[in-house]
Amino acid sequence: MKQGDDVTQIKVGGSPVGIMGLKAVLEDMAEEYGDKPDREAVEELLIRLSKKNYIPEKVKENYAKAFLREFKKFQGKPFEEESPEGLEIKVLGPGCVQCDRLEQELMQVMAETGIVADVEHVRDIKEIGRYGVMGTPGLLINGKVKSVGKVPPKNKLKEWLRETLD
């Protein structure tokens, strides 16, 4: 990997996939393709991103949907989040002590309860802002903001996880 190649993890067909150069391509395309039809933007995204990333033909459509979702998210336009199977948890925070503590406590609660979830720690300030969360740590469970600015008690974390499963 060359210096300057950023890798961004996105969901493609329900699985996390690292995409090289995504941020640079989104920045390059934002102005020119911002008002063009989705179809044109997707075609260009596939062309540009396949230069540095292997995109299997069988799942090209999944990549196209994921790239379009990321493009819309980047522009601040409404987008359809990929529907998660099971629990999807996001800890929002730049990596401060409280943010890391929230992530650790979540892991402990999941181990204690046997609840399985996809946990992602989002550290990029711009991406955190896209969720509308203005304080850290932030906690999202299946796309819903559950907590902002504090580490909730473990019993509250357990309650939220069980609620979401029901």
Residue pairs with C-beta under 8 A, 6 or more apart in sequence:
1 7
1 20
5 20
5 21
5 52
6 20
6 21
6 22
6 23
6 24
7 18
7 19
7 20
8 18
8 19
8 22
8 23
8 70
9 16
9 17
9 18
9 19
9 120
10 16
10 17
10 19
10 22
10 66
10 69
10 70
11 17
11 66
11 82
11 84
12 59
12 62
12 63
12 66
13 59
13 62
13 66
14 82
14 84
14 85
16 118
16 120
17 66
19 49
19 53
20 52
20 53
21 48
21 49
21 51
21 52
21 53
22 49
22 70
25 45
25 48
25 49
26 70
26 71
26 74
27 74
28 48
29 41
29 44
29 45
29 48
29 71
30 74
30 75
33 40
33 41
33 44
33 71
34 75
38 68
41 68
41 71
42 64
42 67
42 68
45 64
45 67
45 68
45 71
46 55
46 60
46 63
46 64
46 67
49 55
49 63
49 67
55 63
65 82
66 82
68 79
69 79
69 80
69 81
69 82
72 78
72 79
73 79
73 130
76 130
81 143
84 118
84 142
86 116
86 117
86 118
87 115
87 116
87 117
87 118
87 141
87 142
87 161
87 164
87 165
88 117
88 118
88 120
88 141
88 142
88 143
89 106
89 117
89 118
89 119
89 120
89 139
89 140
89 141
90 119
90 120
90 121
90 122
90 131
90 138
90 139
90 140
91 99
91 102
91 103
91 106
91 119
91 120
91 121
91 122
91 137
91 138
91 139
92 99
92 122
92 128
92 131
92 133
92 136
92 137
92 138
92 139
92 140
93 99
93 100
93 102
93 121
93 122
93 123
93 128
93 136
93 137
93 138
94 123
94 125
94 128
94 136
95 121
95 123
96 136
96 137
98 136
98 137
98 150
98 151
99 121
99 123
99 136
99 137
101 137
101 151
102 137
102 139
102 147
102 151
102 152
103 119
103 121
105 151
105 154
105 157
106 119
106 139
106 157
107 119
108 154
109 115
109 154
109 157
109 158
109 161
110 116
110 117
110 119
110 161
112 158
113 158
113 161
113 162
115 161
115 162
115 165
117 161
122 128
122 131
128 136
128 138
131 138
131 140
131 145
132 145
133 140
133 145
133 148
134 148
135 148
135 149
136 148
136 149
137 147
137 148
137 149
137 150
137 151
138 145
138 147
138 148
138 149
139 145
139 146
139 147
139 148
139 152
140 146
141 160
141 161
141 164
142 164
146 152
146 160
147 156
152 160
